[in-house]
Amino acid sequence: MATIGVMFLDIGGVLLTNGWDSEMRRQAAERFGLDYADMNTRHRNAFPTLEKGKITLDEYLARVVFHRDRPFSAGEFREFIFSRSRPYPEMIDLFRRVKARHGLTVAALSNESRELTEYRVRTFGLGSLFDFFVASCFVHLRKPDARIYRLALDLAQIPPEQAVYVEDRRGSAEKARALGIHAIRHAGYESTRSSLEALGLSSGQ
């Protein structure tokens, strides 16, 4: 087995809760008295552009929520979005231990908007875990587009067989695997820890 030199990690669903998923949008609709179906339709049209970094979060909200007058501000809504983020401390600690024990380069490989990425990295101290970021909002590509994985490998300057990628979404994990990357479909702490150990990446505990 090739020695693993880089570990790519998804953020939402692996290290933290998802950034802005359907359940969070439903909660927002209830909290602010919005028509969820209309909001979700508008979301589907605007979200890919947001995640690719082609529009700002405020521009997204103007399309999805503030296309009409509201009794609340964009700032209030934005703060609600940010407040939904929660860490998975045991996962963050696992990857920190694996990184330190094996001297790995660790990079984010995620689909997320710029504002949410920056907030989450700052709030949960992810800058000390990641050596660099391949986030959709920075590179203008979204998983599971094969180009974002190839870009991540180019930036790491490593062949796919020397990379491991931890991802909770089946389609994104399968795309990485098809490119020769060791992809771990994250479902929980124990299964991911065992999968890393099978690749020779023990956490030491």
N, C-alpha and C positions, 0 to 999 in steps of 0.2 A: 504493500500500500504506500502511495506517495505521502511524504511528510506534509502535513497541513501547515501552511504559512499564513493564511489570512482567514478570518472569520467574518462573514457578512451577516448582519442581523437586521431583520425587520424591526420596526419600533412598535407600532400599534398592534396589539394582540400578542406580542412577545415580551417586550420590556414594560410597556404601559398599556392601559386600556386603549381601545380604538379612539381616534381623534374626533371623528364626526360621523358616526354610523347611523343606521336607520332608527335604532332605539333612542339615541340621543336627539335625533331630529323630532321624533315623536314626543319626547319629553319637552323639547323646546316649543313645539306647537301647543302643548297643553299649558305650559307656563305662560306663554305670551298670547294665547287665544287665537292661534292661527289655523287656517284650513290645512291640515296635514297633507291631504292628497294634492292640492295645488302647490304647496311648498315643495313636495317631493318631486313633482313633475319638473318644476323650475330647477330644483337641485340637480336632477339627472342631466339637464341640458347644460348647466354651468360648471358642474364639479370637475369634469376632466380638464377643463381649461384652467381652473383654479389650481389643481394639483400639478399641472405642468408649469406653473409659475407664469402663465400668460396674462392673468388678471390678479388683482390684489383681493384680500379678504373683503375689504369694503366694497369693491366692485361686484364681487360675488353676492354679498348681502343686498346690494342695490337691485340685483336681478331677481333674487330669490325671496326676499322679505320686504324690502323697502321700495317696491314698485308702486306702492301706494302709501299714503300717510299712515303712521302708526303712533300709538300713544306711548311709545318707548323709543329709546335712541339706539342707533347702531352700536354705540359703545356698550350699552347694557346687554345687547344681544351677543356681542363679541365676548364679553366677560363671561356670559353664561356658557358659551362654547368652551372657553378655556377651562372653566371650573369643572367640567366633566372629566378631565384627565386625572387618572390615578396610576401610581406606579405598581409594578409587581416586584417588590424588593428582593424576593428570593431569586427571581430570574436575573435581575441586575447583578446581584452578588455572585451568582453562579458564573456568569460570563466574565466578571472581573477576576475571579479566581482562575478560571481557565486561561484567560489572557496572561495573567502574571506567571502562572506555572509553566506555560509553554512558549512564552515570548512571542505571542501572536500579534499581528496587525489586526485590528478590529475596525470595521467600517459599517456605517449604516447603509442599508439598501432599502429605501422605503418610498411609498407613495403618500405625500402629505403636502399641504399648502405651506408656503414660506412662513407665514405668521405663526401658524400652529407648531411647525417644526422648531422655530426659534424659541417660542414660549416653552415648549416641552423640554428641549435640550437645556435651557437655562434653569427652569424650575426644578428639574429632577437630576441635575448634575451629570447629564450624559456626555458632556464635553470631555470629562476625564476618562470615560470608557472608550469613546470613539477616536480613532486617529484621523479619519476623514469621513465625509458624508456624500453618499450618492443618493440624494433625495430628488424625487421627481420635480419638485419646484425649482431646484437648482440646475438640473441638467435637461429639463424640458422633455423628458421621456418618462413614461409610466410603465410599471410592471403590468402585465407580463410581456411587454415588448422585448424581444431578445436583445435589442440594442443597448438597453440599460444594463443588462448583465455583462455584456461584452465590454461596455465602458468601465464598469466596476473592475473587471479583470485587468483591463489596460491600465487603469489608475493604480492598481495594486502591483502591476508588473509581475503577474503570476499566472501560470497555466491553470485551467479549470480544475484539474485533478488535485491541485494543491489548495483548493478553496472549499470551505464549508459554508453553507447558507442556512440559517434558521428562519423559518417563515411559517405563519399559521394558515395561510390560504393555499388550498390544494393546487389551483392553477398556477400560481406563482412558483410554488415549490417544484411542480412538474416541469415548468419551463427551464428552471435552473438545472434540474437533473438532466434534461434533454441536451443541455449544452456541456455536460460533463462535470458539473459542479456537484459536490456531495451535498445534497439538499436534505434537510431534516424538517419534516412537517411537524411543527410544534403543536402539541395538544396538552401539555402540562409539564411541570417541573421534572418529575421522575423519568418520564419517557424521553425527554430531551437530554437530560443528564446521561441516561443510558446510551442514547444514540451518539453523543459526543465521546463517551468512553469507548464505544465500539470503533471509533476512528482514532483512538489513541490519545484522546483529549480528556484525561481525567481532571476533575476539579480538586483532587487531593482530599476529598472528604467522602 
